[in-house]
Amino acid sequence: MLLETTPCMQNLNVAEMQHLLNYVSSRLRACASALVSLEDRWQYVTPPGLKPEWWRQLRVDLNHGLIILASATLQHPGKIVTPVFLEHLHRLLIYGGIDSPQDVALVVTDYPRQAHDYAVTRYVDCWWDYTPDQFELQRPRNLSVRDLVLAWKSQHMANTIPYFPPLPFEIANPWEEWKLKPIKETFVELRSKIDGLNAQLRDTKAAVELFELTCSKFRGLLDLRIDEKPASPDPQSNISDPSPSQPRSPVIWGTWDSTPPWKRSPPLPESLRQLSPTGGETSEDLARQGKNHGDDSLEMD
């Protein structure tokens, strides 16, 4: 059976395989709903004895759905999402309760927000369909995996089943992972460069803040006009009365020589100063002293 079903699922991409699984799970949900609704009417059904056959066929259809799920996960590992109701029936099959109408009734009405396997009004080879006013049922038909795939294709091409909610990009995109690897590496490199630019931007901002803080300390200097001449200081501003703890410096009084420096005779060396009877005084000094003495004598006369 697996050899017969392999060719019909070989060329299905991720989105098509996921849609097929949702369709198979939707068929199982519709079949289980019919079984649960007939639970109190089996004694009125003709031909008699159909209840065990219907429940047996539900388990067979569940096995076919699990085969399709296994094939899908092998072809597209990590990209297939198990439909909600198919997962519920699988758990009942493992832990018991697949033959309990009460347990099946609890999961058949579970429609979470992420459920993509809701029941529709029409299916190909819908053997569980019946009229509520009549109790003449047909015997279940055993559909193989290939029959289920062909039923999905016919309804999908004829648009007789609604398009299930779109899948996430990572699941619906049929690209291979090796094709996405260069793009991922580019994004990683771009992220690294962006982080580096953010670090440089933070450093630049800190430097600007430090510069503004330093300039604020010299704001008075920045307000001065460079093209104007500086004002002369007030001579009286430098005169200050010393405090009592700081006495005035003693003033040294002496004579003031009005002779220009270039007309003054150079001083004698220390050796000649000691030999000179005038104590090292120059001829000009002696002449000046004689003049002073002459002036004094004239005043005395």
C-alpha positions as CSV (number, residue, x, y, z in Angstrom):
1,M,0.0,0.0,0.0
2,L,2.9,2.4,0.8
3,L,4.5,1.7,-2.6
4,E,1.2,2.6,-4.3
5,T,0.8,5.9,-2.4
6,T,4.3,7.1,-2.7
7,P,4.1,8.5,-6.3
8,C,1.0,10.5,-5.6
9,M,2.6,12.4,-2.8
10,Q,6.2,12.8,-4.2
11,N,5.8,16.2,-5.9
12,L,3.8,17.9,-3.2
13,N,5.5,20.9,-1.6
14,V,5.1,21.9,2.0
15,A,2.0,24.0,1.6
16,E,0.2,21.3,-0.5
17,M,1.2,18.5,1.9
18,Q,-0.1,20.6,4.9
19,H,-3.4,21.3,3.1
20,L,-3.8,17.5,2.4
21,L,-3.3,16.7,6.1
22,N,-5.8,19.4,7.0
23,Y,-8.3,17.9,4.6
24,V,-7.8,14.3,5.9
25,S,-8.3,15.5,9.5
26,S,-11.4,17.4,8.4
27,R,-12.8,14.2,6.9
28,L,-12.2,12.4,10.2
29,R,-13.9,15.2,12.2
30,A,-17.0,15.1,10.0
31,C,-17.1,11.3,10.2
32,A,-16.7,11.3,14.0
33,S,-19.4,14.0,14.3
34,A,-21.9,11.7,12.4
35,L,-21.0,8.8,14.7
36,V,-21.6,10.8,17.8
37,S,-24.9,12.2,16.6
38,L,-26.2,8.6,15.8
39,E,-25.3,7.3,19.3
40,D,-28.9,7.3,20.5
41,R,-30.5,6.2,17.2
42,W,-28.6,3.0,16.3
43,Q,-31.6,0.8,17.3
44,Y,-33.6,2.5,14.6
45,V,-31.0,2.2,11.8
46,T,-31.3,-0.1,8.9
47,P,-29.7,-2.3,8.0
48,P,-28.9,-3.4,11.5
49,G,-25.4,-3.9,12.8
50,L,-23.8,-0.9,11.1
51,K,-22.5,0.7,14.3
52,P,-19.4,-1.6,14.7
53,E,-18.7,-1.3,11.0
54,W,-18.8,2.5,11.1
55,W,-16.5,2.7,14.2
56,R,-14.1,0.2,12.6
57,Q,-13.9,2.3,9.4
58,L,-13.2,5.4,11.5
59,R,-10.1,3.7,12.9
60,V,-9.0,2.6,9.4
61,D,-9.3,6.2,8.1
62,L,-7.3,7.3,11.2
63,N,-4.6,4.9,10.3
64,H,-4.5,6.2,6.7
65,G,-4.3,9.7,8.0
66,L,-1.3,8.8,10.2
67,I,0.4,7.2,7.2
68,I,0.0,10.5,5.3
69,L,1.3,12.4,8.4
70,A,4.4,10.2,8.6
71,S,5.1,10.6,4.9
72,A,4.7,14.4,5.1
73,T,7.1,14.7,8.1
74,L,9.7,12.5,6.3
75,Q,9.6,14.6,3.1
76,H,9.5,18.0,4.9
77,P,11.0,17.5,8.4
78,G,10.3,20.2,10.9
79,K,7.9,22.1,8.6
80,I,4.6,20.1,9.0
81,V,2.1,20.9,11.7
82,T,-0.2,18.1,12.9
83,P,-3.9,19.0,12.5
84,V,-5.8,19.4,15.8
85,F,-8.3,16.6,15.4
86,L,-5.9,14.2,13.9
87,E,-3.7,14.7,17.0
88,H,-6.7,14.2,19.3
89,L,-7.7,10.9,17.7
90,H,-4.0,9.7,17.7
91,R,-3.9,10.3,21.5
92,L,-7.2,8.4,22.0
93,L,-5.7,5.5,19.9
94,I,-2.6,5.4,22.1
95,Y,-4.1,5.9,25.5
96,G,-7.5,4.3,24.9
97,G,-10.8,5.8,24.2
98,I,-11.0,5.5,20.4
99,D,-14.0,3.2,20.7
100,S,-15.7,5.4,23.4
101,P,-18.4,7.7,21.9
102,Q,-18.1,9.9,25.0
103,D,-14.4,10.5,24.6
104,V,-14.7,11.1,20.9
105,A,-17.6,13.5,21.5
106,L,-15.3,15.6,23.8
107,V,-12.6,16.1,21.1
108,V,-14.9,16.4,18.1
109,T,-16.2,19.8,19.2
110,D,-12.7,21.2,20.1
111,Y,-12.1,24.1,17.7
112,P,-9.2,26.1,19.0
113,R,-8.1,29.2,17.2
114,Q,-5.3,27.5,15.5
115,A,-7.5,24.6,14.2
116,H,-7.2,24.4,10.4
117,D,-9.2,21.2,10.0
118,Y,-12.8,22.3,10.5
119,A,-15.6,20.2,8.8
120,V,-17.0,21.3,5.5
121,T,-20.4,20.5,3.9
122,R,-19.2,18.2,1.1
123,Y,-16.7,15.5,0.7
124,V,-15.9,13.0,-2.1
125,D,-17.1,9.5,-1.2
126,C,-18.8,10.7,1.9
127,W,-20.0,7.3,3.1
128,W,-21.1,8.6,6.6
129,D,-23.6,11.1,5.1
130,Y,-27.2,10.4,6.0
131,T,-30.6,12.2,6.1
132,P,-31.7,13.0,9.7
133,D,-35.4,12.1,8.9
134,Q,-34.4,8.7,7.4
135,F,-32.4,6.0,9.1
136,E,-31.3,4.1,6.0
137,L,-27.6,4.1,6.1
138,Q,-25.0,2.8,3.7
139,R,-22.2,0.6,4.5
140,P,-18.9,2.2,5.0
141,R,-16.4,2.4,2.1
142,N,-12.8,1.6,2.7
143,L,-10.7,4.3,1.0
144,S,-7.0,3.7,0.7
145,V,-4.4,6.4,1.1
146,R,-4.2,6.8,-2.6
147,D,-8.0,7.3,-2.7
148,L,-7.8,10.0,0.0
149,V,-5.1,11.8,-1.9
150,L,-7.1,11.7,-5.2
151,A,-10.2,12.9,-3.3
152,W,-8.3,15.8,-2.0
153,K,-6.9,16.7,-5.4
154,S,-10.3,16.5,-7.1
155,Q,-11.9,18.8,-4.5
156,H,-8.9,21.1,-4.4
157,M,-8.9,21.6,-8.1
158,A,-12.7,22.0,-8.3
159,N,-12.6,24.5,-5.4
160,T,-15.3,22.5,-3.6
161,I,-13.4,22.8,-0.3
162,P,-12.5,26.1,1.2
163,Y,-9.0,27.3,1.4
164,F,-7.7,26.7,4.9
165,P,-6.0,29.6,6.7
166,P,-2.6,30.4,5.3
167,L,0.4,28.8,6.8
168,P,3.3,30.7,8.4
169,F,6.0,31.8,6.0
170,E,8.5,29.2,7.3
171,I,6.1,26.4,6.6
172,A,4.4,27.5,3.4
173,N,7.6,28.5,1.6
174,P,8.8,25.5,-0.4
175,W,12.4,26.8,-0.5
176,E,15.2,24.5,0.7
177,E,17.2,25.4,3.8
178,W,20.5,25.6,1.9
179,K,19.0,28.3,-0.3
180,L,18.2,30.4,2.8
181,K,21.6,30.0,4.3
182,P,23.3,32.9,2.4
183,I,20.4,35.2,3.3
184,K,20.7,34.2,6.9
185,E,24.5,34.9,6.9
186,T,23.9,38.3,5.3
187,F,21.4,39.2,8.0
188,V,23.8,38.1,10.7
189,E,26.6,40.2,9.2
190,L,24.3,43.2,8.8
191,R,23.2,42.9,12.4
192,S,26.8,42.8,13.6
193,K,27.6,46.0,11.6
194,I,24.5,47.7,13.0
195,D,25.6,46.8,16.5
196,G,29.0,48.3,15.8
197,L,27.5,51.5,14.5
198,N,25.3,51.8,17.6
199,A,28.4,51.5,19.8
200,Q,30.2,54.2,17.8
201,L,27.2,56.4,18.0
202,R,27.0,56.0,21.8
203,D,30.8,56.9,22.1
204,T,30.3,60.0,19.9
205,K,27.3,61.1,21.9
206,A,29.3,60.8,25.1
207,A,32.2,62.8,23.6
208,V,29.8,65.6,22.5
209,E,28.3,65.7,26.0
210,L,31.7,66.0,27.6
211,F,32.7,68.8,25.1
212,E,29.5,70.7,25.9
213,L,30.2,70.4,29.7
214,T,33.7,71.7,29.2
215,C,32.5,74.6,27.2
216,S,29.9,75.6,29.8
217,K,32.8,76.2,32.2
218,F,34.2,78.9,29.9
219,R,31.0,80.5,28.8
220,G,32.2,83.9,30.0
221,L,35.2,83.7,27.6
222,L,33.0,82.7,24.8
223,D,30.8,85.9,25.3
224,L,33.8,88.2,24.8
225,R,34.2,90.0,21.4
226,I,37.6,89.3,20.0
227,D,37.5,92.3,17.5
228,E,37.4,94.9,20.4
229,K,40.6,96.2,22.1
230,P,40.9,95.2,25.8
231,A,40.2,98.0,28.2
232,S,43.1,99.5,30.1
233,P,43.1,98.5,33.7
234,D,42.4,101.2,36.3
235,P,45.7,102.1,38.1
236,Q,43.8,102.7,41.3
237,S,42.4,99.2,41.2
238,N,45.9,97.8,41.9
239,I,46.2,99.9,45.1
240,S,44.9,98.1,48.0
241,D,45.2,98.8,51.7
242,P,47.2,96.0,53.3
243,S,45.6,94.4,56.2
244,P,47.1,94.8,59.7
245,S,48.5,91.3,59.4
246,Q,50.5,92.4,56.3
247,P,52.7,95.5,57.2
248,R,53.9,97.8,54.5
249,S,57.3,97.2,53.0
250,P,59.9,99.8,54.1
251,V,60.7,102.4,51.5
252,I,64.4,102.9,50.8
253,W,65.3,106.5,50.1
254,G,68.3,107.5,48.2
255,T,69.8,110.0,45.7
256,W,68.7,110.1,42.2
257,D,71.3,110.5,39.5
258,S,70.0,112.4,36.4
259,T,73.0,111.6,34.3
260,P,72.0,109.4,31.4
261,P,73.4,105.9,31.5
262,W,75.5,106.3,28.4
263,K,77.4,109.3,29.9
264,R,78.2,107.6,33.1
265,S,81.7,106.3,33.7
266,P,82.0,102.6,34.3
267,P,82.6,101.6,37.9
268,L,86.1,100.8,39.0
269,P,87.0,97.2,39.7
270,E,87.1,96.1,43.3
271,S,90.9,96.0,43.4
272,L,91.2,99.6,42.3
273,R,88.4,100.7,44.6
274,Q,90.5,99.7,47.6
275,L,93.6,101.6,46.2
276,S,91.7,104.8,45.4
277,P,91.9,107.5,48.1
278,T,88.4,108.5,47.3
279,G,87.1,105.0,48.0
280,G,86.5,104.0,44.4
281,E,84.8,107.2,43.3
282,T,85.3,108.3,39.7
283,S,86.6,111.7,38.5
284,E,83.1,112.8,37.7
285,D,82.0,112.0,41.2
286,L,84.9,114.1,42.5
287,A,84.1,117.0,40.2
288,R,80.5,116.9,41.2
289,Q,81.5,116.9,44.9
290,G,83.9,119.9,44.3
291,K,81.2,121.8,42.6
292,N,78.9,121.2,45.5
293,H,81.6,122.4,47.9
294,G,82.1,125.6,45.8
295,D,78.5,126.3,45.9
296,D,78.5,126.0,49.6
297,S,81.5,128.4,49.9
298,L,79.7,131.0,47.8
299,E,76.7,130.8,50.0
300,M,78.8,131.3,53.1
301,D,80.4,134.5,51.7
